[in-house]
Amino acid sequence: MEHTAFAFLQGFLPDSLSSLLQEYALRDGAPLQIWSSALATQAARAADAVSPYTAPLTAKATSTFATMVTPVLDRIARAAYNAPDVVVLLLVVVFAVLFIQVLSLLRRLVAWWTRMLFRLMFLSGVVLVLAAVWQRGPLQSAQDAAAIVGRLYGYASFVGDIWRAEYNKYQQQQVQAQAANGGTGTAAGAAASASASAAAYAAAAASRRIYQRDAPNAAGTGRPYTRA
């Protein structure tokens, strides 16, 4: 069996390692074979020498254990024979507990691997940032960071302006619908319509301002999607 496993592993092991194992471990008369045979012989002799002293103790321990365990096993067998429903219920409870334990183990494994993945991602990001700072220098890295922050602020402002314009347009449509349906409070509706119109005009003006071209050499201060 050992030679069969070694022959299977020869295709994966280097030639030097396979020859070393063949020379010192697997061939007949190898040092490992001699040492293992001598160790097995000495262990057998020691067991034979100690067996007259340990046999009475082993027999006494076995009889004592059998005397203690046999009544318990008999009671369990009788209870199982007299009340099989209880045994089935206990088996169901045991299987449910084992199933819950397995699910808890899987949850802990998934949580551990998820935490490990996020930590690796965070550490990778830190290493990338440090490598970029080391390569480009502190001043250029600060300029790049300012440009990135400016661009992100421009995108956020652009999205906020669009959202406010759409919200004001929706409010204006609601007021116009109420006025068309003959709702009460005509003066209040007119005032709300006027305020909604003013807000819509302000939002439109703000959305037009975000399309203005940046000044030359003003990195990170403009808005996205610029035009002339």
For each residue, the residues with C-beta under 8 A, 3 or more apart:
1: 4 5
2: 5 6 26
3: 6 7 26
4: 1 7 8
5: 1 2 8 9
6: 2 3 9 10 18 21 22 26
7: 3 4 10
8: 4 5 11
9: 5 6 12 13 18
10: 6 7 13 18
11: 8
12: 9
13: 9 10 17 18 21
14: 17 18
15: 18 19
16: 19 20
17: 13 14 20 21
18: 6 9 10 13 14 15 21 22
19: 15 16 22 23
20: 16 17 23 24
21: 6 13 17 18 24 25 26
22: 6 18 19 25 26 27
23: 19 20 27 30
24: 20 21 30 31 32
25: 21 22 30 31 32 33
26: 2 3 6 21 22 30 33
27: 22 23 30 33
28: 33
29: 33 34
30: 23 24 25 26 27 33 34
31: 24 25 34 35
32: 24 25 35 36
33: 25 26 27 28 29 30 36 37
34: 29 30 31 37 38
35: 31 32 38 39
36: 32 33 39 40
37: 33 34 40 41
38: 34 35 41 42
39: 35 36 42 43
40: 36 37 43 44
41: 37 38 44 45
42: 38 39 45 46
43: 39 40 46 47
44: 40 41 47 48
45: 41 42 48 49
46: 42 43 49 50
47: 43 44 50 51
48: 44 45 51
49: 45 46 52
50: 46 47 53 54
51: 47 48 54 55
52: 49 55
53: 50 56 57
54: 50 51 57 58
55: 51 52 58 59
56: 53 59 60
57: 53 54 60 61
58: 54 55 61 62
59: 55 56 62 63
60: 56 57 63 64
61: 57 58 64 65
62: 58 59 65 66
63: 59 60 66 67
64: 60 61 67 68
65: 61 62 68 69
66: 62 63 69 70
67: 63 64 70
68: 64 65 71 72
69: 65 66 72 73
70: 66 67 73 74
71: 68 74 75
72: 68 69 75 76
73: 69 70 76 77
74: 70 71 77 78
75: 71 72 78 79
76: 72 73 79 80
77: 73 74 80 81
78: 74 75 81 82
79: 75 76 82 83 86 87
80: 76 77 83 84 86 87
81: 77 78 84
82: 78 79
83: 79 80 86 87
84: 80 81 87 88
85: 88 89
86: 79 80 83 89 90
87: 79 80 83 84 90 91
88: 84 85 91 92
89: 85 86 92 93
90: 86 87 93 94
91: 87 88 94 95
92: 88 89 95 96
93: 89 90 96 97
94: 90 91 97 98
95: 91 92 98 99
96: 92 93 99 100
97: 93 94 100 101
98: 94 95 101 102
99: 95 96 102 103
100: 96 97 103 104
101: 97 98 104 105
102: 98 99 105 106
103: 99 100 106 107
104: 100 101 107 108
105: 101 102 108 109
106: 102 103 109 110
107: 103 104 110 111
108: 104 105 111 112
109: 105 106 112 113
110: 106 107 113 114
111: 107 108 114 115
112: 108 109 115 116
113: 109 110 116 117
114: 110 111 117 118
115: 111 112 118 119
116: 112 113 119 120
117: 113 114 120 121
118: 114 115 121 122
119: 115 116 122 123
120: 116 117 123 124
121: 117 118 124 125
122: 118 119 125 126
123: 119 120 126 127
124: 120 121 127 128
125: 121 122 128 129
126: 122 123 129 130
127: 123 124 130 131
128: 124 125 131 132
129: 125 126 132 133
130: 126 127 133 134
131: 127 128 134 135
132: 128 129 135 136 141 144
133: 129 130 136 137 138 141
134: 130 131
135: 131 132
136: 132 133 140 141 144
137: 133 140 141
138: 133 141 142
139: 142 143
140: 136 137 143 144
141: 132 133 136 137 138 144 145
142: 138 139 145 146
143: 139 140 146 147 219
144: 132 136 140 141 147 148
145: 141 142 148 149
146: 142 143 149 150 219 220
147: 143 144 150 151 219 220
148: 144 145 151 152 220
149: 145 146 152 153 220
150: 146 147 153 154 219 220 221 222
151: 147 148 154 155 220 224
152: 148 149 155 156
153: 149 150 156 157
154: 150 151 157 158 210 222 223 224
155: 151 152 158 159 224
156: 152 153 159 160
157: 153 154 160 161 210 223
158: 154 155 161 162 210 223 224 225
159: 155 156 162 163
160: 156 157 163 164
161: 157 158 164 165 203 206 207 210
162: 158 159 165 166 207
163: 159 160 166 167
164: 160 161 167 168 199 203 206
165: 161 162 168 169 200 203 204 206 207
166: 162 163 169 170
167: 163 164 170 171
168: 164 165 171 172 196 199 200 203
169: 165 166 172 173 200
170: 166 167 173 174
171: 167 168 174 175 192 196 199
172: 168 169 175 176 193 196 197 200
173: 169 170 176 177
174: 170 171 177 178
175: 171 172 178 179 189 192 193 196
176: 172 173 179 180 193
177: 173 174 180 181
178: 174 175 181 183 189
179: 175 176 182 183 186 189 190 193
180: 176 177
181: 177 178
182: 179
183: 178 179 189
184:
185: 188 189
186: 179 189 190
187: 190 191
188: 185 191 192
189: 175 178 179 183 185 186 192 193
190: 179 186 187 193 194
191: 187 188 194 195
192: 171 175 188 189 195 196
193: 172 175 176 179 189 190 196 197
194: 190 191 197 198
195: 191 192 198 199
196: 168 171 172 175 192 193 199 200
197: 172 193 194 200 201
198: 194 195 201 202
199: 164 168 171 195 196 202 203
200: 165 168 169 172 196 197 203 204
201: 197 198 204 205
202: 198 199 205 206
203: 161 164 165 168 199 200 206 207
204: 165 200 201 207 208
205: 201 202 208 209
206: 161 164 165 202 203 209 210
207: 161 162 165 203 204 210 211
208: 204 205 211
209: 205 206 212
210: 154 157 158 161 206 207 223 225
211: 207 208 223 225 226 227
212: 209 222 223 226
213: 222 226 227 228
214: 218 221 222 226
215: 218 221
216:
217:
218: 214 215 221 222
219: 143 146 147 150
220: 146 147 148 149 150 151
221: 150 214 215 218
222: 150 154 212 213 214 218 226
223: 154 157 158 210 211 212 226
224: 151 154 155 158
225: 158 210 211
226: 211 212 213 214 222 223
227: 211 213
228: 213
